[in-house]
Amino acid sequence: MKVLVINAGSSSIKYQLLDMTSGDDLASGIVERIGEEMGKLTYKTDTKEVIEQPFPTHREGMVEIINLLTDDAKGVVKDKSEIAAIGHRVVHGGELFFEPVEINEKVLKGIKDCIPLAPLHNPGHVTGIETAMELFPGVRQVAVFDTSFHQTMEPKAYMYGIPYEYYEEYGIRKYGMHGTSHKYVARETAKLMGKPLEECNIITVHLGNGASISAVKNGKCYDTSMGLTPLGGIIMGTRCGDIDPAIVGFIAERKDQSAAEVVSTLTHESGLKGICGSNDLRDIHARIEKGDKRAELALDMACHRVRQFIGSYAFELGRVDAIVFTAGIGENDPEYRARSLSGLENFGITINQEKNLNWDRTPSYISDDDADVKVAIIATNEELEIANDTVAVLGLK
């Protein structure tokens, strides 16, 4: 049984075709620069192919994906009818969607209704869904929401200290993001520990250009760092994370900008990039080695915020069984991991540097063998999680 996973953005389509019977990743890739003068499609099987041509709309991109998947020489299926279901990543489900759901017209309308909560993401998801429904008539499709894993938070964790009517009228509250990743690595961490997820307290640390941390209590999300939007929480590649909210008005007044313009700066020109001019950790590490104080400050600030959230979540959970790092930076940057947990030895949290530096990409511990709190690295697999959710929702076998 084959499931196609689609993550459609405003000008891109990430895709992956998985064989759910064998567990194999058959093909994956991305269509980029949709709507621009020249687009780019990457198609990976056992080999990698890059095609550069215009993709005026998502439809042309999806058509080319299908052509490659079914190509006599390069394809992995004989016909698109072999695809049993399609799973779509959707960033924001608001309070309408608490779990993955099969897509119909009512669901599609609900995703559109959540556009004000994720104006940069949900429109692209809608376009991807509508295109897939057109090109795969009769194939059942499922929406998997980044926010759904966090819907188990209690009001004390997700409400803001603002007039309550803002929540009633506009749905302003903490929703969190990266839920599909947090859910996947929490479950895989429980497997690594040999315990039921329902008996585990885990802090999941998803570190990429976008980053978030979640406190998982007895297998369910208790709290998470991102808020109404992906801008809140820890310092990220280009996003500021949590700041004094009065800063927005302060900057707007002095630079004669609108609130939207300030938020754009906080989203695209802040974080690591705002502090030292780069959000590429390879560049930052190289500059630190040369004595660049601004690069050192940027990394110290980012790791300081990670440590703050881990500490606060540890107290909220009461007992921490494991801390798990995942995603691009979490999986690939041993210095970032080490700095983030530096000084926590008195709390039973240690890193074995040999294990940290030589992680072999399998789910494993990098903490000392006798550490009270296990520290692990697990490669996230959001596409597999979406495919599994799709199969479960549709009751496929």
C-alpha positions, -999 to +999 in steps of 0.1 A: +000+000+000+015+033-011+008+067+005+018+100-010+027+127+015+024+164+004+036+195+021+025+224-001+038+259+006+030+292-011+056+286-038+067+250-032+056+214-030+075+189-008+065+153-015+074+118-005+059+084-016+061+057+010+053+020+008+035+014+040+037-024+037+075-026+034+083+007+051+104+019+022+108+055+011+102+051-027+107+086-038+109+121-024+117+157-034+106+192-038+092+216-064+105+251-057+100+286-071+064+279-083+051+310-101+086+324-108+103+327-142+122+295-137+113+267-113+132+238-099+122+202-092+143+177-072+134+140-076+152+115-054+150+077-056+182+056-056+196+085-076+189+123-077+176+143-106+171+180-108+148+195-134+147+233-141+117+246-159+088+270-153+060+259-130+034+286-133+011+270-107+010+241-082-009+221-108+021+220-132+043+210-103+020+182-093+017+170-128+055+167-132+057+149-099+032+123-111+050+120-145+083+112-127+067+088-102+051+069-132+080+072-157+089+040-174+126+044-167+127+066-135+094+059-119+086+038-089+049+030-097+034+019-130+004+041-126-009+068-102-038+045-094-013+025-072-014+054-047-039+044-021-042+077-002-027+111+002-017+128+034-013+165+036+007+185+062-013+215+074+004+239+098-026+253+116-059+237+126-068+263+152-095+250+176-114+233+147-091+202+144-078+183+173-066+153+153-060+142+117-091+141+096-102+129+062-106+158+038-140+168+025-155+202+016-163+210+052-127+202+063-113+223+034-135+252+045-122+248+081-086+249+069-094+281+049-110+296+081-077+291+099-058+312+073-057+343+096-038+322+121-012+310+096-014+334+066+021+323+053+013+286+054-024+276+052-031+292+018-004+270+002-018+239+019-052+247+005-038+250-030-020+217-026-051+200-014-073+213-042-047+204-068-043+169-054-081+165-054-083+175-090-054+152-102-063+122-080-101+121-082-116+095-059-084+090-039-091+096-002-070+123+014-062+133+050-051+165+066-025+162+094-022+193+115+010+206+132-011+220+160-031+189+168-006+172+191-006+203+213-044+203+218-040+183+250-026+215+267-047+228+296-061+264+295-035+274+321-008+266+296-024+279+264-042+310+275-026+345+274-029+372+301-049+395+278-086+403+277-106+371+276-128+384+247-098+383+224-098+346+228-135+343+224-137+366+193-104+359+176-091+326+190-060+342+203-042+316+224-011+293+223-014+266+196+022+255+191+038+241+159+059+211+148+034+188+166+039+160+141+076+160+148+072+162+186+047+134+185+069+112+164+101+116+185+082+113+218+069+079+207+103+068+194+119+079+227+095+058+247+104+028+225+141+035+231+135+035+269+114+004+266+084+020+283+048+028+272+045+064+261+017+069+286+043+064+314+069+088+301+077+124+308+098+137+279+111+171+268+113+171+230+137+197+214+130+203+177+159+225+165+159+237+129+158+271+113+123+271+129+125+255+164+103+246+193+104+227+226+075+207+241+069+192+275+053+158+271+036+145+303+024+109+304+026+108+266+006+140+260+016+175+253+016+195+285+031+227+272+051+240+241+072+270+233+056+284+201+024+304+206-003+317+184+021+318+155+056+302+148+072+334+159+072+327+197+094+306+219+131+301+216+155+321+194+155+306+159+173+311+126+155+343+116+127+345+142+131+364+175+112+340+198+097+354+230+103+392+235+086+420+255+055+426+234+059+464+239+089+462+216+066+460+186+051+494+193+084+509+204+101+500+171+070+510+150+069+544+165+106+551+162+110+537+127+076+549+115+066+514+105+033+495+107+030+467+132+030+443+102+063+456+090+078+452+125+065+416+128+080+409+093+114+420+107+110+399+138+101+369+116+126+372+087+155+394+099+159+385+136+170+355+157+206+343+149+205+363+117+196+395+135+223+391+161+253+382+139+241+385+102+238+347+095+214+319+103+237+292+089+252+274+119+282+262+098+291+298+091+285+308+128+308+280+141+335+290+116+333+326+127+334+316+163+367+297+157+381+329+142+371+349+174+340+366+161+323+379+193+289+386+176+287+350+163+296+337+198+269+359+213+243+346+189+250+310+197+251+317+234+218+335+234+201+307+214+214+279+237+206+300+268+169+302+257+168+264+250+182+258+285+156+281+300+127+262+284+142+229+294+145+241+330+110+255+332+095+224+317+115+201+340+099+219+370+064+217+354+067+180+346+081+172+381+100+142+367+119+141+334+127+107+320+144+119+288+154+150+268+154+143+230+170+164+203+157+163+167+155+181+134+183+197+113+202+214+140+192+191+168+204+161+149+236+176+133+251+201+157+269+185+187+282+219+199+246+233+200+234+203+220+263+205+244+259+242+250+222+239+255+226+214+284+258+229+299+257+234+336+227+211+343+248+183+358+233+190+393+199+181+379+211+147+366+215+159+330+248+151+314+262+146+279+288+120+270+310+140+246+322+109+227+286+098+221+276+133+213+303+138+187+299+103+171+262+098+169+255+072+142+220+085+132+202+057+149+179+064+179+203+064+208+215+080+240+242+106+242+241+109+280+263+091+305+252+056+312+245+064+349+227+097+341+194+103+360+179+119+329+185+102+295+195+125+267+188+111+232+190+120+196+163+107+173+160+117+136+125+131+130+103+117+103+073+139+098+065+123+065+062+088+080+041+102+108+018+118+084+016+086+063+009+066+095-019+090+105-034+089+070-035+051+071-050+051+106-077+077+098-088+059+067-087+025+083-064+011+056-044-021+059 
